[in-house]
Amino acid sequence: MKRKSIRTSRGNVTLSFIPYGEIANLSSVSKIRRILDLCLENRILIIQGRLTPEEETSLIQSTMALVGRVKNFKGVEIAVISGSTRNESVMDRMKENLAKALVGDRGVITLIGPAAIVKEIKKDPKKIELLLK
Amino acid sequence: MVINLIKRFFGRAFSALFRAKKELSLGFYGPPNAGKTSLANRICKDWTGEEMGSVSRIPHETRSVQIREKVEIEYNSRKLTLKLIDTPGIATKIDYEDFLKYGLGKKESQKRAKEATQGVVEAIKWLDDVDIVIVVLDSTQNPYSQVNITIIGNLIARKIPVLIAGNKMDLRKSDIRRIQSAFPEYDVVGISAKSGKNMKEFYEMLFRLAKKAG
């Protein structure tokens, strides 16, 4: 699957879909650099898969290092949407964990957008809303 | 044989004694304005008579890590010695213009924003130096924010015992159940750091948390 960009009716907003294969094999540093480079281009990213907790904190640290140094960059908004439910049986969870170990966590979507464009990502167990400025 | 048994008995007794006296590093983590400093102040005031840091309605009031060592808590005939580490609120975005709304000047707001970004980086670095953590969440706010999930996910990955404190339970909009359903695998206690509501249960859970640190 290739990366796809969808330009919205708002002149300066671009949604970019990043398939799992495009960042799965990158090092943590390269992954974070790729994400931030795209955010600095004012793109909203829809990533197949998710970052590890350590990568998420590194992303926050790198983001904070850029705030105030890069003009008009105020940080990012992040949300992770998982398809799994809490009512799954132990067997289902084991199958899911095995699949994750073999082919990666593809059933999860990560949304990341520059805070200058994305006002808020509202999330609760039933829905997710991306509010633009 | 008997000598070995005696040696083992005294060895265990001494190690238990030293373990009990060990100072545990307790980190306060959470998003800005959740009440981390208010809770640290409440604990400090309860057991030392002094407060730790200043609090404000303006977000990012704590912009550098505040430490208070050797805080001794004696509760229900149990003792705990803590090093309290109050960290700046973790955020994924900081906009100086948000501070203007609170009446701060442009320069002051920009300075506050710069210090706040450095504070977030410092708070994350301190994750390497805490034994147990209280994640303080504002119980009037939506708990499903990625910052909350990232903080808790990191603590779990590092095998650091966590207690979630749903603060501001004295407010009408407070919803502790929503926090419990967002994080069903973790201990959650509702408190009001400001009024001291439910602090007895909090201290009970704090001792249980300390026990998990071994």
Boltz contact constraints between the chains, C-beta under 6 A:
constraints:
  - contact:
      token1: [A, 53]
      token2: [B, 153]
      max_distance: 6.0
  - contact:
      token1: [A, 53]
      token2: [B, 154]
      max_distance: 6.0
  - contact:
      token1: [A, 53]
      token2: [B, 157]
      max_distance: 6.0
  - contact:
      token1: [A, 56]
      token2: [B, 150]
      max_distance: 6.0
  - contact:
      token1: [A, 57]
      token2: [B, 124]
      max_distance: 6.0
  - contact:
      token1: [A, 57]
      token2: [B, 154]
      max_distance: 6.0
  - contact:
      token1: [A, 60]
      token2: [B, 92]
      max_distance: 6.0
  - contact:
      token1: [A, 61]
      token2: [B, 121]
      max_distance: 6.0
  - contact:
      token1: [A, 61]
      token2: [B, 124]
      max_distance: 6.0
  - contact:
      token1: [A, 64]
      token2: [B, 117]
      max_distance: 6.0
  - contact:
      token1: [A, 64]
      token2: [B, 120]
      max_distance: 6.0
  - contact:
      token1: [A, 64]
      token2: [B, 121]
      max_distance: 6.0
  - contact:
      token1: [A, 67]
      token2: [B, 94]
      max_distance: 6.0
  - contact:
      token1: [A, 67]
      token2: [B, 117]
      max_distance: 6.0
  - contact:
      token1: [A, 68]
      token2: [B, 114]
      max_distance: 6.0
  - contact:
      token1: [A, 74]
      token2: [B, 93]
      max_distance: 6.0
  - contact:
      token1: [A, 74]
      token2: [B, 95]
      max_distance: 6.0
  - contact:
      token1: [A, 75]
      token2: [B, 92]
      max_distance: 6.0
  - contact:
      token1: [A, 75]
      token2: [B, 93]
      max_distance: 6.0
  - contact:
      token1: [A, 75]
      token2: [B, 94]
      max_distance: 6.0
  - contact:
      token1: [A, 76]
      token2: [B, 92]
      max_distance: 6.0
  - contact:
      token1: [A, 78]
      token2: [B, 92]
      max_distance: 6.0
  - contact:
      token1: [A, 78]
      token2: [B, 146]
      max_distance: 6.0
  - contact:
      token1: [A, 79]
      token2: [B, 146]
      max_distance: 6.0
  - contact:
      token1: [A, 115]
      token2: [B, 93]
      max_distance: 6.0
  - contact:
      token1: [A, 123]
      token2: [B, 144]
      max_distance: 6.0
  - contact:
      token1: [A, 124]
      token2: [B, 144]
      max_distance: 6.0
